[in-house]
Amino acid sequence: MSTDQDKHKVEAVKGSFVRNPTKFHDSISTSPDAKYPPEAGRYRLYVSYACPWASRCLMVRKLKGLEEVISLTITGYRLDNLSTSNSKSKESSKYRGWNFEKDQDKESIFYNPHGFEYLDELYEHAHPGYRKEYEDQGKRAVYSVPVLFDEKTQTIVSNESAEIIKMFNSEFNSVCLNPDLDLEPKGMVSEMNRVDAIVYPHINDGVYRMGFAKTQEAYEKAYVDHWRAMDQVEAILSEKKFLCGDEMTLSDVRLFVTLIRYDPVYYAHFKGSRNKVKDMPNMFRYLCQIYQMPGIKDTVDFDHIVKHYYGSQLMVNPTGIYPVGALKIDADLLKPNL
């Protein structure tokens, strides 16, 4: 499988944010000789409510009815000692990834079987010497979510959201509650690829390229690319219920996780600054439509989202102060028939 970064390259200028690649790319498959077969109760998904990439996986797990098949652990919302630099430094050695909430109740979404304090411990448990591999190359170790963990072999299957959502969609149909739901129909793949080429580089990752830019030039390039893409999507949604037609696809999952964070976080914190999603009628109608689908609200926690971005990304917001008003759910998200 190829990652979003592999498929959607963006020209960088001085000061541009470049995302670290993910490391684990194994697959769960129904093939008879599969290393990781789709067994109920074998896998655990580690996510943060704050992270849009992880929230993709939460959404597909919910839509496919995999709650009783794939266990879930939600991390806390903190990322201490976070930096946009990919290089090894004195500060990077203090970075340990997402924190774990302490909860010994096995029925709790914060239950952490190993009792780890930070995500780096899970990575080192699954892949001893993980931090050293990065530091030996002069790089900062990456401790990202989502993590799809195999509890049988105690290793990481994948930490690439683009791959995990595809696995959840297609490989667990024998054990999920909604096997007839196909979020990547063969007849729509070409159209999905077309819209993904707009959404991933300039909206999903585009907000980070604005927010983490280190020069005015890099920010303005990302800003122009971002709003060109947002206007394209607004135009698409003026004619279609979903991005690719009348049916929801993985492309909609990808877009939703960015749009739901836009007004409370990306508009100000990442300097999106032109319009809020609420100012774009087709996009806001679409956002409300998906948010009101059964179970989707359960995958969104504005408290975690806002406190993470404003409180952990001190290179963008040095005080760590978060806007209290952004914690409140916009009542219009819940209005019917928009």
C-alpha positions, 0 to 999 in steps of 0.5 A: 500500500502507498501512503498519502504522502507518496501519492500527493507530493507538494512542492516545498519552499524554504520554511515549508512543513514536511510531514515525517513518513510513517514506519509500519505498513503491514496489512490485515488480509483475508488471504489464506497465507496472511500474516495478520488475518482479520480475527475478532478480538485480536487487534487494538486501535490506539487513537487520540480524539485530537488527531484527525488522522486517528479520527479517520480510523475511529470513524470507519471502525464506527461505520463498519460496526467493528466496536466489538471486533477491534479493541480501542484505547484513547490516549490523552490529548497532550503532546509534551515537548512537541516540535516541527523539526524532524531533526534530533536535538536535545529537546527531541530526546524529551519527546515521548508522544501522546500521554495515556490516561490512567484507567484500569477499567477494561471497559473504559476507552482509556484502558491501556493494557500495558500500563504505559505512561506515554506512547513511546513505550508502546513503540519500544515494546513493539519494536525495541530500539525504535528511538535509537534507529531514528537518532542514529540517523540524526532524526527525531523519533516519531510516536504518532497515532493511529496505531493498529496493534496486534495483541497476539504477537505484541507488535504494530501492524500499521501506523498509517491511517490511509492504510488502516481505514482501507483494511477496516473497510474491506478486510473485516466483513466476515466479523463486522456488523455492517459488511454490506457498507463499502466505503471504497466501491470499485466503480468510484475509485477513480473519482475518489482518487481525483478528489483525494488529490485535492483534499489530502495535500491542500486541506488535510495536510494543507492546514498543517503546512499553513500552521507549521510554516516557518517563513512567510513565503511558506505560509502564503504558498500553503494558504493559496493552495489551501483556499484554492482547494477549499473553493474547489470542494465547495463547488463540488458540494454545490452539485453533490451530496457527498464528494463522489456522488450520492454515497459516502466514501472514504474520501468523505471520511478524510475530509470530515476530520479536517472540517470538523476541526476547522472553525474551532482550531484551524481558522485561527490557530493555523491561520486559515483566516479567510473563511470559517467552514460555517461561512461556506454553505455547501461545505457546512451543509455537508459537515452537518450531514455527516456529523449527524449520522449515527455514531459519528458524534461519538468520534468527536471530542472538542475538549480534547481537540481544542486543548491539544492544539492550543496547549501542546503546539507551543511553537504556534501558541507559546502561552498554551492558552486555549479559547474557551468558546471553542470548546462549545459545540456549535448548535447549528451542527445539530440542526436538521435539514440544512 
